[in-house]
Amino acid sequence: MRVLGNTGLVVSRIGLGMASLGRPGYINLKHAEDLAGEYGEAAMERRAHLVLDSAWNAGIRYFDVARSYGLAENFLGSWLTSRSVAPTSVTVGSKWGYTYTAGWKVHAESHEIKEHSLPKLQRQWGESVALLNGYLDLYQIHSATIESGVLDRVDVLKELARMRTDGTHIGVSISGPTQAGILRKAMGIKLDGLRLFETVQATWNLLESSVGPVLSEARAAGIGIIVKEVLANGRLTDRNNESCFEAKRALLQNEAAKFDSSIDAIALAACLAQPFADVVLSGATTVEQMLSNLEACRLNLDEESITKLLVLTEPTEQYWATRTKLAWN
């Protein structure tokens, strides 16, 4: 456990991100196999609760959801209530700015639509509060980008500042090849002399580590760091059978064998070893994946191993181009 930046929120080093648990379609490799054809809402909720039970029993105390993650907020809220989890014993973060539009279909014309307007913030905030029933600690802009203009929208920033004054911690999530620039811009936003954003949720993994130096700057400034897509949507697991990944897979397997572990645990442990990382999110869809991911907690990678693993990195533009092509399944 550690404190998330200067927020005062106590979090576990590994958290559970529920993007793949709250909706039938997602871009993780072989997500369809994890669901085994059980796409009904009741079946999805049972699965989510099983994974949440496993996470809780293992000591995970940070949970990440979003308005666009299908019914993830519903599932998390029902689990917290049914298990009588004390609000003070858990930290929950959610995000606003995207609307889920797939209609509970795996294949849809549109899975989510971005809108970073003030009315969208106000409406989605009310929805999140109702569903998470007193458990919501951190509210984040979902995938802030230069194109969306959200970091220049004074009305939105003032509303977020008001929410922070009322006791909700405020963060920003970032994505894409320009993560570093977006984070620097977010770090510079102050209202009434106070930095607005207390946390950032960013993509960092062994294939895409370009934002690392700026995350270190943010952490030194007291901003809490939440790391997402640590396994690159399944590309850093044994599910990645692409021929272009064979050499990288072999390197990961060699390091995993050295520690009597798995590829996913090694990749997650490499992220945990980064000084800037407060919370590293597992995106597990099954209990088995969760337990495998958690093996990272017992691995103390030496400098030699970390140096070897960091050669896996891809050119930033190439990484994000590949991610864009991942199929919803």
C-alpha positions in Angstrom: 0.0 0.0 0.0 1.1 3.6 -0.6 -0.4 7.1 -0.7 -1.4 8.2 -4.2 0.7 11.3 -4.8 -0.4 14.1 -2.5 -4.1 13.1 -2.5 -4.0 11.3 0.9 -5.7 8.4 -0.8 -4.3 5.0 0.3 -4.0 2.6 -2.6 -2.6 -0.9 -3.3 0.4 -1.1 -5.7 -1.7 -3.2 -8.1 -5.3 -2.1 -8.9 -8.0 -3.7 -11.0 -9.1 -1.9 -14.1 -12.6 -3.0 -15.2 -12.6 -2.0 -18.9 -12.8 -5.7 -20.0 -15.3 -6.8 -17.3 -18.0 -4.2 -17.8 -19.0 -4.8 -21.5 -18.9 -7.9 -23.8 -16.7 -6.3 -26.4 -13.1 -5.2 -25.8 -9.8 -5.0 -27.6 -7.7 -7.3 -25.4 -6.3 -10.3 -27.4 -8.7 -13.3 -27.3 -11.1 -11.5 -25.0 -13.9 -13.6 -26.6 -12.2 -16.8 -25.2 -12.3 -15.3 -21.7 -16.0 -14.7 -21.9 -16.7 -18.2 -23.4 -19.9 -16.9 -25.1 -21.5 -15.8 -21.9 -22.3 -12.2 -22.8 -25.6 -11.7 -20.9 -25.6 -8.9 -18.3 -26.2 -11.4 -15.4 -23.4 -13.6 -16.5 -21.1 -10.6 -17.0 -21.9 -9.3 -13.5 -21.2 -12.8 -11.9 -17.9 -12.9 -13.7 -17.0 -9.4 -12.6 -17.9 -10.2 -9.0 -15.7 -13.4 -9.1 -12.7 -11.4 -10.3 -13.4 -8.6 -7.7 -13.6 -11.2 -4.9 -10.2 -12.6 -6.1 -8.7 -9.2 -6.2 -10.0 -8.2 -2.8 -8.8 -11.5 -1.2 -5.4 -10.9 -2.6 -5.2 -7.4 -1.1 -6.1 -5.2 -4.1 -7.7 -2.0 -2.7 -7.8 0.3 -5.8 -10.5 -0.2 -8.5 -10.8 1.7 -11.8 -14.0 2.2 -13.8 -15.5 4.7 -16.3 -18.8 5.7 -17.6 -17.9 4.2 -21.0 -17.0 0.8 -19.6 -20.5 -0.6 -20.2 -21.9 -1.6 -16.8 -18.6 -1.6 -14.9 -19.7 1.1 -12.4 -23.0 -0.9 -11.9 -21.1 -4.1 -11.3 -18.5 -2.5 -9.0 -21.2 -0.7 -7.0 -23.3 -3.8 -6.6 -20.2 -5.8 -5.4 -19.1 -3.1 -2.9 -22.6 -3.0 -1.4 -23.2 -6.8 -1.4 -19.9 -7.5 0.2 -20.4 -4.7 2.8 -17.1 -3.1 2.0 -16.4 -0.1 4.1 -15.9 3.1 2.0 -12.8 3.9 4.1 -11.1 0.5 3.2 -11.1 1.0 -0.5 -10.2 3.6 -3.1 -12.4 3.9 -6.3 -11.6 6.0 -9.4 -13.9 6.6 -12.3 -13.8 8.7 -15.5 -16.1 10.9 -17.5 -16.1 12.0 -21.1 -17.0 9.0 -23.2 -20.5 7.5 -23.6 -20.9 3.7 -24.2 -22.7 3.2 -27.5 -22.3 -0.4 -28.4 -25.8 -1.5 -27.1 -24.3 -4.5 -25.4 -23.0 -5.9 -28.7 -19.6 -7.2 -29.4 -19.5 -5.9 -32.9 -20.9 -2.4 -33.2 -20.6 0.6 -35.5 -19.4 2.6 -32.5 -18.4 1.4 -29.1 -18.0 4.8 -27.4 -18.2 8.4 -28.3 -16.1 11.2 -26.7 -17.5 14.5 -25.6 -15.7 16.7 -23.1 -18.4 19.3 -22.6 -19.6 20.8 -19.3 -23.1 19.3 -19.7 -21.5 15.9 -20.3 -19.4 16.2 -17.1 -22.4 17.3 -15.0 -24.6 14.5 -16.3 -22.0 11.7 -16.1 -20.9 12.9 -12.6 -24.5 12.5 -11.4 -24.6 9.0 -12.9 -21.3 7.9 -11.4 -22.2 9.2 -8.0 -25.5 7.3 -8.0 -24.0 4.0 -9.2 -21.0 4.1 -6.9 -23.1 5.0 -3.9 -20.6 6.9 -1.6 -17.5 5.0 -2.8 -16.2 7.4 -5.5 -12.9 9.0 -4.4 -11.3 10.1 -7.7 -12.9 11.5 -10.9 -10.8 11.8 -14.0 -11.1 13.2 -17.5 -11.2 10.2 -19.8 -8.4 10.4 -22.4 -7.8 14.1 -22.5 -6.3 15.1 -25.9 -5.3 18.3 -27.6 -8.0 17.6 -30.2 -10.8 17.5 -27.7 -9.8 20.9 -26.3 -10.9 19.9 -22.8 -7.8 21.4 -21.2 -8.7 24.7 -22.6 -12.4 24.7 -21.6 -12.6 27.1 -18.8 -16.2 26.1 -17.8 -15.1 22.5 -17.5 -12.0 23.3 -15.5 -13.9 25.5 -13.1 -16.5 22.8 -12.5 -13.7 20.3 -11.8 -12.2 22.8 -9.4 -15.5 23.2 -7.6 -15.9 19.4 -7.3 -12.4 19.3 -5.8 -13.3 21.9 -3.3 -16.3 19.8 -2.4 -14.1 16.9 -1.5 -13.6 14.8 -4.7 -10.1 14.3 -6.0 -9.6 15.3 -9.6 -7.4 13.5 -12.2 -6.8 13.2 -15.9 -6.2 10.1 -18.0 -4.1 10.4 -21.2 -3.5 8.2 -24.2 -1.9 8.2 -27.6 1.5 9.2 -29.0 1.3 12.8 -27.5 0.8 11.7 -23.9 3.9 13.6 -22.7 2.7 16.9 -24.2 -0.8 16.5 -22.8 0.5 15.7 -19.3 2.8 18.7 -19.3 -0.1 20.9 -20.3 -2.3 19.4 -17.5 0.4 19.9 -14.9 0.5 23.6 -15.8 -3.2 24.2 -15.1 -3.9 26.1 -11.9 -7.0 27.7 -10.6 -6.8 30.1 -7.7 -3.1 29.2 -7.4 -3.8 25.5 -6.9 -2.8 22.8 -9.4 -6.1 21.3 -10.6 -5.1 17.8 -11.4 -3.9 15.6 -8.5 -3.4 12.4 -10.5 -2.7 11.1 -14.0 -3.5 7.8 -15.5 -1.2 7.0 -18.4 -0.2 4.2 -20.7 3.3 2.8 -19.9 4.5 -0.7 -20.7 7.6 -2.4 -22.1 6.5 -1.7 -25.6 5.6 1.9 -25.1 7.7 3.7 -22.4 8.0 7.1 -24.0 6.0 9.0 -21.4 8.2 7.7 -18.5 10.4 10.8 -18.1 7.4 13.1 -17.8 5.7 10.7 -15.4 8.8 11.0 -13.2 8.5 14.8 -13.3 4.8 14.6 -12.4 5.5 12.2 -9.5 8.3 14.5 -8.2 5.7 17.3 -8.2 3.3 15.3 -6.0 1.0 14.0 -8.7 -0.3 10.5 -8.2 0.6 8.1 -11.0 -1.8 5.3 -12.2 -0.4 3.2 -15.0 -2.8 1.5 -17.4 -2.4 -1.0 -20.3 0.6 -2.5 -18.7 0.2 -5.7 -20.8 -0.5 -3.7 -24.0 -4.0 -5.2 -24.4 -2.6 -8.7 -24.2 0.3 -8.1 -26.6 2.7 -8.7 -23.6 1.3 -12.1 -22.7 1.6 -15.6 -24.1 -1.4 -14.9 -26.3 0.6 -12.8 -28.7 1.6 -15.3 -31.5 2.5 -12.7 -34.1 5.6 -13.6 -36.0 7.1 -10.1 -35.5 6.8 -10.6 -31.7 8.8 -13.9 -31.6 12.1 -12.5 -30.6 10.5 -10.3 -27.9 8.5 -13.2 -26.7 11.6 -15.4 -26.4 13.3 -12.7 -24.3 10.3 -12.4 -22.0 10.1 -16.2 -21.6 13.8 -16.3 -20.7 13.3 -13.7 -18.0 10.1 -15.4 -16.8 11.9 -18.7 -16.5 14.7 -17.1 -14.5 12.1 -16.0 -11.9 9.9 -19.1 -12.2 7.1 -16.8 -13.3 5.0 -15.9 -16.4 5.4 -13.4 -19.2 2.5 -11.2 -17.9 3.9 -11.1 -14.3 7.4 -10.1 -15.6 5.9 -7.3 -17.7 3.8 -6.1 -14.7 6.8 -6.4 -12.4 8.9 -4.2 -14.7 6.2 -1.5 -14.4 6.0 -1.8 -10.6 9.8 -1.3 -10.5 9.4 2.2 -12.1 9.9 4.8 -9.3 7.0 6.9 -10.7 4.4 4.1 -10.5 2.0 4.4 -7.6 -0.8 2.1 -8.9 -0.3 -0.4 -11.8 -3.6 -1.6 -13.2 -4.4 -5.3 -14.0 -7.0 -5.6 -16.7 -7.8 -9.2 -15.8 -11.0 -10.7 -17.2 -10.7 -14.0 -15.3 -9.6 -15.1 -11.9 -6.8 -17.1 -13.4 -5.4 -14.0 -15.1 -5.8 -12.0 -11.9 -3.8 -14.5 -9.9 -1.1 -14.7 -12.7 -0.8 -10.9 -12.7 -0.4 -10.8 -9.0 2.7 -13.0 -9.2 4.4 -9.7 -10.1 4.3 -8.7 -6.4 6.8 -11.3 -5.4 9.3 -10.5 -8.2 12.2 -8.1 -7.4 13.6 -7.6 -10.8 17.3 -6.7 -10.8 18.8 -3.9 -12.8 20.2 -6.3 -15.4 16.7 -7.8 -16.0 15.1 -4.4 -16.3 17.7 -3.2 -18.7 17.2 -6.3 -20.9 13.4 -5.8 -20.9 13.5 -2.2 -21.8 15.0 -3.1 -25.2 11.5 -4.4 -26.1 10.2 -0.8 -26.7 8.7 0.1 -30.0 8.7 3.4 -31.8 5.8 5.4 -30.2 3.9 6.0 -33.5 4.2 2.3 -34.4 2.9 1.2 -31.0 -0.2 3.4 -31.2 -0.9 2.5 -34.8 -0.9 -1.2 -33.9 -3.2 -0.5 -30.9 -5.6 1.3 -33.2 -5.9 -1.8 -35.4 -6.7 -4.2 -32.5 -10.1 -5.8 -33.0 -13.0 -5.5 -30.6 -13.9 -9.1 -29.7 
